Amino acid sequence: MTRIRLMLNVLAVSVGCMLFSSMAHAQATRTWVSGVGDDANPCSRTAPCKTFAGAISKTAPSGEISALDPGGFGALTITKAITINGDGTLAGILSAGVNGIIVNAGVNDVVNIRGISINGDGPANSGLAGIKYLAGKHLHVENCTIYGFTGGSSFGIEGANAGAGEMSITNTSITNCNIGIRASSNASNSTSISNVRINRGAFGIDILGGNATVSNSVISHQSSIGAVAEGSAVLNVVGSAVTNNGTGVSAFAGTSTIRVANCDILNNTIGVNNAGTGQRFGNNRITGNGTDEAGAALLLVGNR
């Protein structure tokens, strides 16, 4: 009888340990990081982690990592649906020599990045991309500041997805980056860029494939092109200011399409350069450029 009791007690202790271990490794739907946190913590509100990378393994799919207070929270690779939220504080990433955030999620995963400041260490020309999008269903970037990615192959936001993907970028500033925003060449891509400021680089917006719409944005001081459609891409530029660039808006190839509506395209060396299919509505102001329009004439369509 004593032996049976002993065996039962051992079994109970083992089950209890297994349950405790399972609870200890459970992922939370919301986790927290702090400038004075520790990645050994459970990433709770009262015991936050130090880095985004330390918190992500403790965050459930479709959960959220929030920044409690100012801090540099380190580079991050995202492989699942998640929200990274730095709204309300200074949530920074210094990405010297690396990508700030890599998104390599599943085909049905939506990733939200909000309120993050990403510094590419511009003087050293060492940052690769502020955000590199390799895979996922939808990448949404909002209220972010990305700057200092000045190397010859550097990007503020790089769509490098081989499969179809969606990107939406809103209320974001991209400064001093070689290429501000690039969409990959996948023909099924859909890109929305709204209320974005892109200043000082070589290319502001480079659409390699699919369709993209730029609205209520400012693209200025790009040494090469402000906004360009390449390959078979379709680029719509609506209600935006494109100023002080080498070329303002360009359809780069015979298969490329650009459409401009209600835009101010001013003070560029070339306002619009159309090597493909181009349409413009009568409500644009294309003037004050070295050459207002080059290449094939834009088809004027009615304001409907």
TIDRENVO-115597 format. One record per residue: x, y negated, z negated of N, C-alpha, C in turn; residue in one letter. Coordinates in pm, whole numbers, always signed. Layout:
% residues N
n.c1;n.c2;n.c3;ca.c1;ca.c2;ca.c3;c.c1;c.c2;c.c3;residu
X;Y;Z;X;Y;Z;X;Y;Z;A $
...
END
This chain:
% residues 304
n.c1;n.c2;n.c3;ca.c1;ca.c2;ca.c3;c.c1;c.c2;c.c3;residu
+82;+121;+0;+0;+0;+0;+86;-127;+0;M $
+193;-122;-85;+284;-238;-91;+349;-263;+43;T $
+383;-150;+111;+448;-165;+242;+353;-226;+344;R $
+226;-188;+338;+126;-243;+431;+110;-393;+407;I $
+102;-430;+276;+91;-572;+245;+210;-650;+298;R $
+329;-595;+283;+450;-661;+329;+445;-682;+481;L $
+401;-579;+552;+393;-589;+698;+290;-695;+738;M $
+177;-700;+667;+75;-801;+696;+126;-942;+670;L $
+202;-956;+559;+258;-1087;+529;+358;-1133;+636;N $
+443;-1039;+679;+539;-1072;+785;+466;-1112;+912;V $
+358;-1038;+947;+280;-1069;+1066;+216;-1207;+1054;L $
+162;-1238;+938;+99;-1369;+918;+199;-1482;+934;A $
+319;-1463;+876;+422;-1565;+888;+463;-1583;+1034;V $
+474;-1473;+1108;+515;-1480;+1249;+411;-1554;+1331;S $
+281;-1522;+1308;+174;-1590;+1381;+174;-1739;+1348;V $
+193;-1771;+1220;+196;-1911;+1179;+310;-1986;+1246;G $
+426;-1922;+1256;+540;-1987;+1320;+513;-2010;+1468;C $
+448;-1911;+1532;+416;-1926;+1674;+318;-2041;+1695;M $
+217;-2050;+1607;+120;-2159;+1620;+187;-2294;+1598;L $
+274;-2301;+1498;+343;-2427;+1470;+431;-2467;+1587;F $
+503;-2367;+1645;+589;-2396;+1759;+508;-2447;+1877;S $
+391;-2385;+1900;+305;-2427;+2011;+258;-2570;+1989;S $
+219;-2603;+1864;+173;-2739;+1833;+288;-2839;+1850;M $
+409;-2797;+1810;+523;-2888;+1817;+556;-2924;+1960;A $
+527;-2830;+2053;+561;-2854;+2193;+443;-2904;+2274;H $
+328;-2929;+2210;+212;-2980;+2282;+242;-3119;+2336;A $
+188;-3149;+2454;+209;-3279;+2515;+94;-3372;+2481;Q $
+127;-3497;+2455;+26;-3598;+2421;-21;-3668;+2547;A $
-145;-3715;+2545;-195;-3790;+2660;-141;-3932;+2663;T $
-100;-3986;+2550;-34;-4117;+2544;+89;-4106;+2456;R $
+202;-4152;+2510;+325;-4157;+2432;+380;-4299;+2436;T $
+481;-4324;+2352;+532;-4460;+2335;+684;-4461;+2337;W $
+740;-4571;+2392;+883;-4595;+2384;+906;-4731;+2318;V $
+1024;-4744;+2257;+1058;-4867;+2187;+1207;-4893;+2202;S $
+1246;-5020;+2202;+1387;-5055;+2207;+1465;-5002;+2090;G $
+1397;-4970;+1980;+1464;-4914;+1863;+1416;-4773;+1835;V $
+1364;-4704;+1938;+1315;-4568;+1921;+1427;-4465;+1926;G $
+1385;-4338;+1928;+1480;-4226;+1930;+1416;-4113;+2009;D $
+1487;-4058;+2106;+1430;-3952;+2189;+1409;-3822;+2113;D $
+1461;-3813;+1992;+1433;-3697;+1907;+1296;-3706;+1843;A $
+1235;-3823;+1849;+1101;-3844;+1792;+994;-3780;+1879;N $
+873;-3766;+1827;+763;-3710;+1907;+701;-3810;+2004;P $
+752;-3932;+2008;+704;-4038;+2099;+564;-4085;+2062;C $
+528;-4077;+1937;+400;-4127;+1890;+410;-4278;+1866;S $
+297;-4338;+1832;+294;-4483;+1806;+385;-4520;+1690;R $
+392;-4438;+1590;+472;-4467;+1471;+613;-4408;+1478;T $
+637;-4319;+1574;+770;-4260;+1592;+801;-4254;+1742;A $
+826;-4371;+1802;+842;-4377;+1948;+976;-4322;+1995;P $
+981;-4289;+2124;+1106;-4248;+2187;+1187;-4370;+2230;C $
+1308;-4345;+2277;+1399;-4452;+2319;+1392;-4478;+2469;K $
+1368;-4372;+2550;+1374;-4385;+2695;+1249;-4325;+2760;T $
+1224;-4370;+2884;+1115;-4309;+2961;+1144;-4162;+2987;F $
+1269;-4129;+3016;+1305;-3990;+3043;+1282;-3902;+2920;A $
+1307;-3957;+2801;+1283;-3881;+2680;+1135;-3861;+2652;G $
+1052;-3955;+2696;+909;-3947;+2668;+832;-3863;+2768;A $
+881;-3853;+2892;+797;-3793;+2996;+773;-3644;+2972;I $
+869;-3575;+2915;+850;-3432;+2890;+750;-3408;+2777;S $
+723;-3512;+2697;+628;-3501;+2587;+492;-3560;+2621;K $
+475;-3596;+2750;+352;-3659;+2796;+278;-3565;+2890;T $
+151;-3546;+2867;+71;-3455;+2948;+51;-3511;+3088;A $
+29;-3423;+3188;-5;-3472;+3322;-125;-3566;+3317;P $
-119;-3674;+3395;-219;-3780;+3399;-222;-3863;+3271;S $
-122;-3846;+3185;-111;-3926;+3065;-40;-4058;+3092;G $
-5;-4129;+2982;+53;-4262;+2994;+165;-4280;+2895;E $
+276;-4339;+2945;+386;-4383;+2858;+379;-4534;+2849;I $
+367;-4588;+2728;+355;-4732;+2708;+475;-4784;+2629;S $
+516;-4908;+2659;+627;-4971;+2588;+572;-5053;+2472;A $
+622;-5024;+2351;+577;-5096;+2232;+637;-5235;+2222;L $
+762;-5250;+2259;+834;-5375;+2242;+945;-5382;+2346;D $
+1016;-5496;+2356;+1118;-5508;+2460;+1227;-5403;+2447;P $
+1279;-5364;+2564;+1390;-5269;+2564;+1430;-5230;+2703;G $
+1548;-5170;+2714;+1593;-5107;+2838;+1569;-4959;+2824;G $
+1481;-4906;+2908;+1430;-4771;+2885;+1484;-4666;+2982;F $
+1582;-4703;+3064;+1655;-4605;+3142;+1585;-4557;+3267;G $
+1664;-4503;+3360;+1613;-4450;+3486;+1527;-4326;+3458;A $
+1442;-4294;+3558;+1339;-4192;+3533;+1307;-4119;+3662;L $
+1287;-3987;+3652;+1232;-3908;+3763;+1094;-3858;+3722;T $
+995;-3884;+3807;+855;-3848;+3780;+817;-3731;+3869;I $
+767;-3623;+3810;+730;-3504;+3887;+583;-3465;+3867;T $
+504;-3554;+3809;+363;-3524;+3783;+284;-3654;+3783;K $
+152;-3643;+3785;+66;-3760;+3774;+89;-3825;+3638;A $
+113;-3957;+3638;+142;-4026;+3512;+132;-4176;+3534;I $
+116;-4250;+3423;+123;-4396;+3424;+238;-4441;+3337;T $
+324;-4525;+3393;+433;-4588;+3317;+392;-4734;+3299;I $
+371;-4776;+3175;+309;-4906;+3148;+397;-4992;+3058;N $
+446;-5102;+3116;+524;-5197;+3037;+456;-5330;+3020;G $
+327;-5338;+3052;+254;-5464;+3041;+262;-5518;+2899;D $
+280;-5651;+2888;+277;-5717;+2758;+411;-5728;+2689;G $
+516;-5672;+2749;+648;-5683;+2688;+753;-5677;+2799;T $
+880;-5688;+2766;+986;-5674;+2865;+1032;-5529;+2865;L $
+981;-5452;+2961;+1019;-5312;+2975;+1114;-5303;+3093;A $
+1243;-5285;+3067;+1343;-5293;+3171;+1409;-5161;+3203;G $
+1460;-5154;+3329;+1543;-5043;+3374;+1663;-5104;+3445;I $
+1783;-5070;+3402;+1905;-5109;+3471;+1953;-4987;+3548;L $
+1954;-4997;+3682;+1983;-4878;+3763;+2110;-4896;+3844;S $
+2220;-4927;+3778;+2348;-4940;+3846;+2393;-4804;+3898;A $
+2409;-4792;+4029;+2459;-4668;+4089;+2358;-4558;+4106;G $
+2233;-4582;+4065;+2129;-4478;+4074;+1998;-4542;+4120;V $
+1898;-4459;+4142;+1762;-4507;+4164;+1697;-4540;+4030;N $
+1622;-4649;+4026;+1555;-4683;+3901;+1450;-4581;+3863;G $
+1355;-4557;+3953;+1250;-4458;+3932;+1239;-4374;+4059;I $
+1246;-4243;+4045;+1221;-4150;+4154;+1085;-4087;+4131;I $
+999;-4091;+4232;+868;-4027;+4226;+871;-3906;+4318;V $
+868;-3789;+4260;+870;-3664;+4336;+762;-3573;+4280;N $
+637;-3617;+4297;+522;-3554;+4232;+452;-3458;+4328;A $
+343;-3397;+4279;+266;-3302;+4359;+177;-3371;+4461;G $
+125;-3292;+4555;+49;-3349;+4667;-81;-3414;+4621;V $
-131;-3380;+4503;-255;-3439;+4452;-231;-3535;+4336;N $
-106;-3570;+4311;-71;-3651;+4194;-71;-3801;+4225;D $
-134;-3878;+4137;-135;-4024;+4146;-41;-4079;+4039;V $
+50;-4166;+4079;+149;-4222;+3987;+130;-4373;+3983;V $
+116;-4428;+3861;+101;-4573;+3840;+223;-4627;+3767;N $
+282;-4733;+3821;+396;-4799;+3756;+357;-4944;+3737;I $
+347;-4988;+3610;+297;-5122;+3580;+392;-5196;+3486;R $
+416;-5323;+3519;+484;-5411;+3425;+627;-5372;+3395;G $
+702;-5322;+3494;+840;-5280;+3473;+933;-5375;+3548;I $
+1043;-5413;+3484;+1148;-5494;+3546;+1265;-5401;+3579;S $
+1302;-5395;+3707;+1407;-5302;+3752;+1521;-5381;+3814;I $
+1639;-5371;+3755;+1757;-5446;+3797;+1856;-5350;+3863;N $
+1888;-5379;+3990;+1980;-5293;+4064;+2127;-5329;+4049;G $
+2159;-5417;+3954;+2298;-5456;+3932;+2357;-5514;+4060;D $
+2289;-5618;+4111;+2324;-5677;+4240;+2470;-5713;+4259;G $
+2538;-5778;+4164;+2678;-5817;+4187;+2769;-5699;+4220;P $
+2736;-5579;+4171;+2819;-5462;+4198;+2772;-5385;+4322;A $
+2660;-5428;+4383;+2605;-5360;+4500;+2588;-5210;+4477;N $
+2550;-5170;+4357;+2554;-5028;+4326;+2417;-4963;+4312;S $
+2310;-5040;+4294;+2178;-4980;+4282;+2132;-4922;+4415;G $
+2060;-4811;+4413;+2017;-4744;+4536;+1878;-4791;+4577;L $
+1780;-4765;+4492;+1643;-4813;+4516;+1579;-4840;+4381;A $
+1500;-4947;+4376;+1427;-4972;+4252;+1329;-4858;+4225;G $
+1249;-4826;+4327;+1156;-4712;+4320;+1172;-4633;+4449;I $
+1199;-4504;+4438;+1213;-4415;+4555;+1099;-4314;+4551;K $
+1015;-4319;+4653;+894;-4236;+4660;+920;-4118;+4752;Y $
+938;-4000;+4694;+968;-3879;+4771;+844;-3796;+4800;L $
+750;-3790;+4706;+632;-3707;+4726;+525;-3746;+4625;A $
+399;-3724;+4663;+285;-3754;+4577;+167;-3790;+4664;G $
+51;-3800;+4601;-69;-3842;+4675;-73;-3994;+4690;K $
-49;-4065;+4578;-59;-4211;+4581;+36;-4270;+4478;H $
+115;-4367;+4522;+201;-4445;+4433;+145;-4585;+4425;L $
+113;-4628;+4302;+62;-4763;+4281;+160;-4840;+4194;H $
+210;-4953;+4247;+306;-5038;+4175;+239;-5173;+4151;V $
+235;-5216;+4025;+162;-5338;+3990;+238;-5417;+3885;E $
+240;-5549;+3904;+299;-5641;+3804;+446;-5609;+3774;N $
+520;-5569;+3875;+660;-5533;+3854;+753;-5640;+3912;C $
+876;-5642;+3862;+982;-5728;+3913;+1100;-5639;+3950;T $
+1141;-5646;+4077;+1250;-5562;+4126;+1354;-5653;+4192;I $
+1479;-5641;+4154;+1578;-5733;+4206;+1719;-5674;+4201;Y $
+1805;-5728;+4288;+1947;-5696;+4282;+1989;-5569;+4353;G $
+1907;-5517;+4445;+1946;-5398;+4521;+2002;-5446;+4656;F $
+2128;-5489;+4654;+2185;-5562;+4766;+2273;-5478;+4856;T $
+2298;-5353;+4823;+2383;-5269;+4906;+2325;-5246;+5044;G $
+2409;-5203;+5137;+2367;-5187;+5276;+2255;-5086;+5296;G $
+2239;-4991;+5206;+2131;-4891;+5216;+2043;-4896;+5093;S $
+2021;-5014;+5039;+1944;-5029;+4916;+1805;-5083;+4945;S $
+1712;-5051;+4856;+1572;-5086;+4874;+1512;-5133;+4742;F $
+1415;-5225;+4753;+1333;-5252;+4637;+1241;-5133;+4611;G $
+1159;-5100;+4710;+1073;-4981;+4705;+1094;-4905;+4835;I $
+1134;-4779;+4824;+1161;-4698;+4943;+1062;-4582;+4953;E $
+980;-4583;+5057;+898;-4467;+5088;+981;-4369;+5167;G $
+1025;-4262;+5104;+1109;-4161;+5169;+1036;-4027;+5175;A $
+903;-4031;+5166;+823;-3910;+5163;+816;-3845;+5300;N $
+847;-3714;+5306;+836;-3639;+5431;+690;-3609;+5463;A $
+611;-3580;+5359;+469;-3554;+5378;+389;-3683;+5375;G $
+260;-3671;+5403;+172;-3788;+5400;+165;-3843;+5258;A $
+158;-3975;+5247;+148;-4038;+5116;+90;-4176;+5127;G $
+35;-4225;+5017;-22;-4359;+5011;+59;-4442;+4913;E $
+79;-4569;+4948;+142;-4664;+4857;+56;-4789;+4849;M $
+37;-4840;+4729;-23;-4972;+4711;+65;-5050;+4615;S $
+99;-5172;+4655;+190;-5257;+4579;+122;-5392;+4561;I $
+97;-5431;+4436;+23;-5554;+4410;+93;-5636;+4301;T $
+77;-5769;+4312;+125;-5862;+4208;+269;-5833;+4165;N $
+355;-5817;+4265;+491;-5774;+4237;+590;-5867;+4307;T $
+706;-5892;+4244;+811;-5975;+4299;+933;-5889;+4331;S $
+982;-5903;+4455;+1100;-5829;+4499;+1200;-5932;+4552;I $
+1313;-5944;+4485;+1409;-6049;+4517;+1549;-5992;+4533;T $
+1620;-6047;+4634;+1760;-6012;+4653;+1779;-5861;+4670;N $
+1700;-5802;+4758;+1712;-5661;+4792;+1737;-5650;+4942;C $
+1824;-5558;+4982;+1857;-5543;+5123;+1731;-5521;+5207;N $
+1648;-5424;+5170;+1516;-5403;+5229;+1416;-5406;+5115;I $
+1320;-5496;+5122;+1226;-5511;+5011;+1136;-5390;+4995;G $
+1058;-5358;+5099;+966;-5244;+5095;+980;-5169;+5227;I $
+998;-5039;+5220;+998;-4956;+5340;+897;-4843;+5323;R $
+816;-4821;+5427;+726;-4705;+5433;+788;-4602;+5525;A $
+776;-4475;+5491;+840;-4369;+5568;+775;-4354;+5705;S $
+833;-4270;+5789;+789;-4254;+5927;+671;-4160;+5944;S $
+619;-4101;+5834;+506;-4010;+5848;+385;-4083;+5907;N $
+327;-4026;+6012;+219;-4093;+6085;+90;-4103;+6003;A $
+79;-4028;+5895;-42;-4032;+5812;-29;-4124;+5692;S $
+80;-4196;+5682;+99;-4288;+5570;-2;-4402;+5573;N $
-39;-4447;+5455;-122;-4566;+5440;-59;-4654;+5332;S $
-31;-4780;+5367;+38;-4870;+5275;-39;-5000;+5261;T $
-63;-5041;+5136;-131;-5167;+5109;-40;-5254;+5023;S $
-14;-5377;+5070;+75;-5470;+5001;-2;-5599;+4980;I $
-28;-5634;+4855;-114;-5749;+4827;-55;-5836;+4717;S $
-55;-5968;+4742;-5;-6065;+4644;+137;-6029;+4598;N $
+222;-6008;+4696;+361;-5970;+4670;+452;-6082;+4721;V $
+560;-6110;+4648;+659;-6208;+4687;+789;-6135;+4716;R $
+839;-6150;+4840;+963;-6085;+4879;+1058;-6193;+4931;I $
+1166;-6214;+4859;+1258;-6325;+4890;+1402;-6275;+4895;N $
+1475;-6326;+4992;+1619;-6308;+5004;+1661;-6162;+5017;R $
+1676;-6121;+5142;+1726;-5988;+5175;+1757;-5984;+5322;G $
+1761;-5864;+5379;+1778;-5849;+5523;+1643;-5824;+5591;A $
+1566;-5731;+5538;+1432;-5701;+5588;+1335;-5709;+5470;F $
+1226;-5782;+5488;+1128;-5792;+5381;+1042;-5666;+5372;G $
+971;-5635;+5481;+883;-5519;+5486;+914;-5444;+5615;I $
+943;-5315;+5602;+982;-5232;+5716;+890;-5110;+5720;D $
+797;-5107;+5818;+699;-4999;+5828;+744;-4906;+5940;I $
+783;-4785;+5904;+836;-4690;+6001;+727;-4602;+6061;L $
+615;-4584;+5991;+509;-4498;+6042;+378;-4521;+5969;G $
+270;-4469;+6026;+139;-4487;+5966;+91;-4630;+5984;G $
+5;-4673;+5893;-48;-4809;+5901;-27;-4881;+5769;N $
-8;-5011;+5779;+16;-5093;+5660;-55;-5226;+5675;A $
-108;-5276;+5563;-170;-5408;+5561;-103;-5492;+5452;T $
-56;-5609;+5493;+4;-5705;+5402;-92;-5822;+5389;V $
-133;-5856;+5267;-229;-5965;+5248;-187;-6054;+5133;S $
-217;-6184;+5147;-196;-6283;+5040;-56;-6277;+4981;N $
+43;-6262;+5068;+180;-6244;+5024;+271;-6350;+5085;S $
+393;-6361;+5030;+494;-6454;+5081;+621;-6374;+5110;V $
+670;-6388;+5234;+794;-6322;+5275;+887;-6430;+5327;I $
+999;-6448;+5261;+1085;-6561;+5299;+1233;-6526;+5284;S $
+1316;-6599;+5363;+1461;-6595;+5354;+1517;-6453;+5372;H $
+1463;-6382;+5471;+1521;-6255;+5513;+1613;-6282;+5632;Q $
+1735;-6235;+5625;+1832;-6268;+5729;+1797;-6205;+5862;S $
+1725;-6092;+5861;+1689;-6026;+5986;+1541;-6045;+6018;S $
+1452;-5970;+5956;+1309;-5975;+5990;+1226;-5979;+5862;I $
+1124;-6063;+5861;+1034;-6069;+5746;+948;-5945;+5733;G $
+875;-5909;+5841;+788;-5792;+5840;+793;-5728;+5977;A $
+820;-5596;+5983;+841;-5530;+6112;+770;-5395;+6116;V $
+707;-5365;+6230;+654;-5233;+6260;+751;-5164;+6354;A $
+792;-5042;+6317;+882;-4965;+6402;+811;-4838;+6449;E $
+869;-4771;+6548;+811;-4647;+6598;+667;-4667;+6643;G $
+579;-4581;+6594;+436;-4592;+6627;+355;-4654;+6514;S $
+422;-4727;+6427;+356;-4787;+6311;+262;-4899;+6353;A $
+160;-4922;+6270;+66;-5032;+6286;+80;-5122;+6163;V $
+108;-5249;+6186;+127;-5345;+6077;+28;-5460;+6092;L $
-56;-5479;+5989;-150;-5590;+5983;-101;-5690;+5879;N $
-87;-5815;+5918;-45;-5920;+5825;-158;-6023;+5817;V $
-214;-6040;+5697;-337;-6118;+5680;-318;-6219;+5567;V $
-350;-6344;+5593;-352;-6445;+5488;-221;-6462;+5416;G $
-109;-6453;+5488;+23;-6455;+5424;+111;-6563;+5484;S $
+214;-6604;+5408;+313;-6700;+5455;+443;-6626;+5485;A $
+492;-6643;+5607;+616;-6578;+5651;+708;-6690;+5699;V $
+807;-6725;+5617;+883;-6847;+5642;+1033;-6827;+5622;T $
+1110;-6903;+5700;+1256;-6913;+5681;+1326;-6778;+5693;N $
+1282;-6697;+5789;+1346;-6569;+5817;+1417;-6575;+5952;N $
+1496;-6471;+5983;+1550;-6461;+6117;+1436;-6450;+6217;G $
+1358;-6343;+6207;+1231;-6326;+6278;+1121;-6311;+6175;T $
+1008;-6376;+6200;+901;-6366;+6102;+833;-6231;+6103;G $
+762;-6199;+6214;+690;-6073;+6227;+730;-6010;+6359;V $
+752;-5878;+6358;+802;-5813;+6479;+737;-5678;+6503;S $
+698;-5652;+6629;+669;-5517;+6678;+797;-5471;+6747;A $
+867;-5378;+6685;+1005;-5350;+6724;+1016;-5265;+6850;F $
+919;-5174;+6872;+926;-5081;+6984;+802;-5093;+7071;A $
+809;-5033;+7188;+693;-5036;+7278;+572;-4967;+7221;G $
+591;-4875;+7127;+480;-4803;+7064;+433;-4867;+6935;T $
+496;-4977;+6893;+461;-5043;+6768;+347;-5142;+6789;S $
+268;-5162;+6683;+153;-5254;+6690;+158;-5352;+6573;T $
+137;-5481;+6602;+123;-5581;+6497;-6;-5659;+6520;I $
-68;-5700;+6411;-186;-5787;+6415;-166;-5894;+6308;R $
-187;-6020;+6345;-172;-6128;+6248;-300;-6210;+6243;V $
-345;-6241;+6122;-468;-6318;+6104;-452;-6412;+5985;A $
-489;-6539;+6006;-489;-6640;+5900;-353;-6649;+5830;N $
-246;-6648;+5909;-111;-6652;+5854;-42;-6784;+5887;C $
+52;-6822;+5800;+142;-6934;+5825;+279;-6875;+5856;D $
+317;-6879;+5982;+446;-6826;+6026;+529;-6946;+6070;I $
+616;-6992;+5980;+679;-7124;+5992;+829;-7116;+5967;L $
+904;-7201;+6037;+1046;-7224;+6007;+1133;-7099;+6016;N $
+1094;-7005;+6100;+1178;-6890;+6129;+1259;-6919;+6256;N $
+1365;-6844;+6277;+1436;-6858;+6405;+1343;-6817;+6520;T $
+1276;-6702;+6504;+1169;-6659;+6595;+1046;-6633;+6510;I $
+934;-6691;+6547;+813;-6670;+6467;+762;-6528;+6478;G $
+724;-6487;+6602;+674;-6352;+6626;+747;-6295;+6747;V $
+802;-6175;+6732;+870;-6108;+6843;+796;-5979;+6873;N $
+733;-5970;+6989;+646;-5858;+7021;+706;-5775;+7134;N $
+758;-5657;+7098;+807;-5563;+7199;+705;-5454;+7226;A $
+591;-5457;+7156;+490;-5353;+7171;+353;-5410;+7197;G $
+259;-5375;+7110;+123;-5427;+7120;+102;-5529;+7009;T $
+58;-5649;+7046;+38;-5754;+6947;-95;-5823;+6964;G $
-161;-5848;+6853;-287;-5922;+6853;-279;-6033;+6750;Q $
-340;-6147;+6784;-350;-6254;+6687;-488;-6316;+6694;R $
-534;-6361;+6579;-660;-6433;+6572;-632;-6583;+6580;F $
-732;-6660;+6614;-712;-6802;+6635;-689;-6884;+6510;G $
-692;-6821;+6393;-677;-6896;+6269;-534;-6891;+6213;N $
-436;-6855;+6295;-297;-6856;+6251;-234;-6992;+6276;N $
-129;-7024;+6198;-44;-7138;+6223;+95;-7085;+6254;R $
+128;-7071;+6382;+260;-7023;+6424;+330;-7142;+6488;I $
+408;-7212;+6409;+467;-7336;+6457;+592;-7370;+6375;T $
+674;-7460;+6430;+792;-7505;+6358;+904;-7404;+6358;G $
+893;-7298;+6438;+999;-7199;+6449;+1094;-7238;+6562;N $
+1217;-7182;+6563;+1305;-7208;+6674;+1238;-7168;+6805;G $
+1180;-7048;+6806;+1093;-7000;+6914;+969;-6945;+6847;T $
+853;-6997;+6880;+732;-6952;+6811;+696;-6808;+6846;D $
+699;-6773;+6976;+664;-6638;+7018;+763;-6590;+7123;E $
+813;-6467;+7104;+906;-6407;+7199;+855;-6269;+7237;A $
+903;-6218;+7351;+857;-6089;+7398;+722;-6099;+7465;G $
+646;-5988;+7463;+513;-5987;+7526;+419;-6080;+7451;A $
+333;-6147;+7526;+238;-6240;+7464;+141;-6165;+7374;A $
+108;-6226;+7262;+8;-6170;+7172;-131;-6188;+7233;L $
-212;-6085;+7223;-349;-6093;+7273;-433;-6173;+7173;L $
-490;-6281;+7217;-576;-6363;+7131;-715;-6302;+7126;L $
-760;-6268;+7007;-893;-6210;+6989;-975;-6304;+6902;V $
-1107;-6291;+6908;-1194;-6382;+6836;-1190;-6359;+6687;G $
-1235;-6462;+6613;-1241;-6454;+6467;-1370;-6385;+6425;N $
-1369;-6254;+6427;-1489;-6179;+6391;-1469;-6110;+6259;R $
END
